[in-house]
């Protein structure tokens, strides 16, 4: 349910499967019929559903919409979902989704909060790259004591080639605020700062835009509405991340005229990056 970049990516991966475990029937639903048709054209599903209620017949329902829309879908469909169904979402902020699942999903439905840490800055079905799921972390947040739910979700994650990573919803949101949400915010801020600078209208500005700027602002090509949706759902942790980042940036700025002390702090950053990306 939801056939933007993430929904299309997951549909394509489920149909391809891993080690001969392709899902035999993937149905798609999106209120935007143009997006739905574009997703079908990419090979994300075998067929389209005419209405959201038809998803209730599925063995597994994946909610791949912006976080506020996921919460609305949980509220609308959760009480009517069939016992034994796996209900999994893909939102990048987990506390509000998991809380909605606890409140609105019927007993016996296997609900799990999920977040695939893979994707591109290109919105919509055109941005779907299912190969990015291979080896990617797929966070799984328990909703209640339900080992079957976690087992089913993990099996689905392995089918698309990703790595299931069980985690608490609050821990997820606190960490992702630094490792995913803050980078989005910084990319947009950097792009805006450079675009509003004194050289913004000068002829050489475009020519002097280096590859470092392009890499650092890649995420600023994302859909602002989608980014604002998940940032607002994790506002407290993102605000703390911004304050932490600001303090580090201030410390760097204070050392600009002292290359030795500046180098030491830059080295701290280099080593931190190496630790965080060691398994990639």
C-alpha positions in Angstrom: 0.0 0.0 0.0 1.8 3.1 -1.4 3.7 2.8 -4.6 6.2 5.5 -4.4 9.9 4.9 -4.4 9.9 2.6 -1.4 6.8 0.6 -2.2 8.0 0.1 -5.8 11.4 -1.0 -4.6 9.9 -3.5 -2.2 7.4 -4.8 -4.7 10.2 -5.4 -7.3 12.4 -7.1 -4.7 9.5 -9.4 -3.5 8.7 -10.5 -7.1 12.3 -11.2 -7.8 12.9 -12.9 -4.5 16.2 -14.3 -3.3 17.4 -17.9 -3.7 14.3 -18.8 -5.6 11.9 -17.5 -3.0 10.0 -15.0 -5.1 6.5 -14.0 -3.7 3.9 -15.5 -6.1 1.4 -12.7 -6.0 2.2 -9.1 -5.2 -0.8 -6.7 -5.4 -0.4 -2.9 -5.3 -2.7 -0.1 -4.1 -2.2 3.7 -4.3 -4.8 6.4 -4.2 -2.8 8.1 -7.0 -3.6 6.0 -10.0 -0.8 7.5 -12.1 1.8 6.6 -9.5 0.2 3.1 -9.3 0.4 2.6 -13.0 4.0 3.8 -13.0 4.9 1.3 -10.3 3.2 -1.5 -12.2 5.2 -0.5 -15.3 8.4 -0.9 -13.3 7.4 -4.5 -12.4 6.6 -3.9 -8.7 3.4 -5.9 -8.7 1.3 -8.5 -10.5 -1.9 -6.6 -10.3 -3.6 -3.4 -8.9 -6.2 -3.3 -6.2 -9.3 -1.1 -6.8 -9.6 -0.1 -3.2 -7.7 -0.1 0.1 -10.1 -2.6 1.7 -9.0 -5.3 -0.8 -5.6 -5.3 0.9 -7.3 -6.9 3.9 -7.4 -10.2 2.0 -3.6 -10.4 1.8 -1.3 -12.7 3.8 1.0 -9.7 4.4 0.2 -6.0 4.1 3.1 -3.5 3.7 2.3 0.1 4.4 4.8 2.1 2.3 3.5 5.7 2.6 4.7 8.8 4.4 4.6 8.4 8.2 1.4 10.4 8.8 -0.4 8.5 6.1 0.8 5.2 7.6 -0.7 6.1 10.9 -4.0 6.9 9.2 -3.9 3.6 7.4 -3.2 1.7 10.7 -6.2 3.5 12.3 -8.5 2.7 9.4 -7.5 -0.9 8.6 -5.9 -2.2 11.8 -9.2 -3.0 13.6 -10.4 -5.0 10.5 -7.2 -6.9 9.6 -7.5 -10.7 9.5 -5.9 -12.7 12.3 -2.6 -14.2 11.2 -1.9 -11.4 8.7 1.5 -9.7 8.8 1.1 -5.9 9.0 4.5 -4.2 8.3 5.3 -0.6 7.6 8.3 1.2 6.1 8.3 4.6 7.8 11.5 6.2 8.9 10.1 7.3 12.3 8.8 4.4 14.4 7.4 5.6 17.7 4.1 7.1 16.3 3.5 4.1 14.0 4.2 1.5 16.7 2.0 3.4 19.1 -0.8 3.4 16.5 -0.4 -0.3 15.9 -0.6 -1.1 19.6 -3.9 0.9 19.9 -5.7 0.1 16.6 -4.4 -3.3 15.3 -6.7 -6.1 16.2 -5.5 -8.9 18.5 -4.1 -11.8 16.5 -2.8 -9.6 13.7 1.0 -9.8 13.5 2.0 -6.1 13.5 5.6 -4.9 13.2 7.1 -1.5 12.7 9.7 -1.5 9.9 12.2 0.7 8.2 14.4 -0.3 5.3 17.6 1.8 5.4 18.0 1.9 1.6 16.8 4.3 -1.0 17.6 7.2 -3.3 16.8 10.9 -3.4 14.6 10.5 -6.5 10.9 10.4 -5.5 8.3 8.1 -7.0 8.6 4.8 -8.8 11.4 6.1 -11.0 13.7 6.3 -8.0 13.2 2.7 -7.0 16.4 0.6 -7.0 15.7 -2.8 -5.5 19.4 -3.8 -5.7 20.0 -1.3 -2.8 18.1 -3.7 -0.5 20.8 -6.4 -0.9 22.6 -6.5 2.4 20.8 -3.4 3.7 19.6 -3.1 7.3 15.8 -3.4 7.7 14.9 -2.2 11.2 12.1 -4.2 12.9 10.4 -2.8 15.9 8.1 -5.0 18.0 4.6 -3.8 18.7 3.7 -6.3 21.4 4.9 -9.7 22.7 4.6 -11.6 19.4 7.5 -13.8 18.4 5.5 -15.0 15.3 5.2 -11.4 14.1 9.0 -10.8 14.3 9.7 -14.2 12.6 7.3 -13.4 9.7 8.7 -9.9 9.2 12.3 -11.2 9.3 11.5 -13.9 6.8 10.0 -11.3 4.4 13.1 -9.1 4.9 15.4 -11.9 4.1 13.4 -12.7 0.9 14.3 -9.2 -0.5 18.0 -9.7 0.4 18.0 -7.3 3.4 19.2 -7.9 7.0 16.5 -7.9 9.7 17.6 -5.8 12.7 15.3 -6.0 15.7 15.3 -2.7 17.7 13.1 -0.7 20.1 11.1 2.1 18.4 12.6 4.8 20.7 16.1 3.6 20.2 15.5 3.5 16.4 14.2 7.1 16.4 17.0 8.4 18.6 19.8 6.9 16.5 18.2 7.5 13.1 17.8 11.2 14.0 21.6 11.4 13.8 22.4 9.0 11.1 19.5 9.7 8.6 17.3 12.6 9.6 20.0 15.0 10.5 21.8 14.4 7.1 18.6 15.2 5.3 18.2 18.5 7.2 21.9 19.4 6.8 21.8 18.7 3.0 18.9 21.1 2.6 20.5 23.7 4.8 23.8 23.6 3.0 22.1 23.9 -0.4 20.0 26.8 0.8 23.0 28.5 2.4 25.1 28.2 -0.8 22.2 29.3 -3.0 21.6 32.4 -0.9 25.3 33.3 -0.7 26.9 36.4 -2.3 28.2 34.4 -5.2 24.8 32.8 -6.0 24.2 34.9 -9.0 27.7 35.1 -10.2 28.7 33.5 -13.5 31.5 31.3 -12.0 29.2 29.9 -9.2 28.1 26.8 -11.1 31.6 26.1 -12.4 33.0 26.3 -8.9 30.5 23.9 -7.4 32.7 20.9 -6.5 31.8 17.2 -6.3 32.0 17.5 -2.6 29.1 19.9 -2.6 27.1 17.6 -4.9 27.7 14.7 -2.6 27.0 16.6 0.6 23.7 18.0 -0.9 22.5 14.9 -2.7 19.6 14.4 -0.3 18.4 18.0 -1.0 17.1 16.7 -4.3 14.5 14.7 -2.3 10.8 15.5 -2.1 10.5 18.3 0.6 7.0 17.2 1.6 8.1 13.6 2.2 11.1 14.8 4.2 9.1 17.2 6.3 6.6 14.5 7.1 9.1 12.1 8.7 11.2 14.9 10.3 8.1 16.3 12.1 7.3 12.8 13.4 10.7 12.6 15.1 11.0 16.3 16.0 12.3 15.9 19.6 15.2 13.5 18.6 16.0 15.5 15.5 16.1 18.7 17.5 18.6 17.1 19.9 20.7 15.9 16.9 20.7 19.4 15.5 22.0 20.8 18.8 24.7 18.2 19.0 25.7 18.9 15.4 25.7 22.6 16.0 28.0 22.2 19.0 30.4 20.2 16.9 30.3 22.7 14.1 31.0 25.5 16.5 34.0 23.6 17.9 35.4 23.2 14.4 34.8 26.9 13.6 36.7 27.9 16.8 39.8 26.0 15.5 39.9 27.3 12.0 43.0 29.4 12.7 44.8 26.6 14.6 45.5 23.8 12.0 46.8 21.4 14.6 43.8 21.5 16.9 41.5 21.6 13.9 43.2 18.5 12.5 42.6 16.6 15.7 38.9 17.3 15.6 38.7 16.4 12.0 40.5 13.1 12.8 37.9 12.4 15.4 35.3 12.7 12.6 37.2 10.5 10.2 37.5 7.7 12.8 33.9 8.0 13.7 32.8 7.6 10.1 35.1 4.6 9.8 33.4 2.9 12.8 29.9 3.6 11.6 30.5 2.3 8.1 32.8 -0.6 9.0 30.2 -3.3 8.1 29.2 -1.7 4.7 
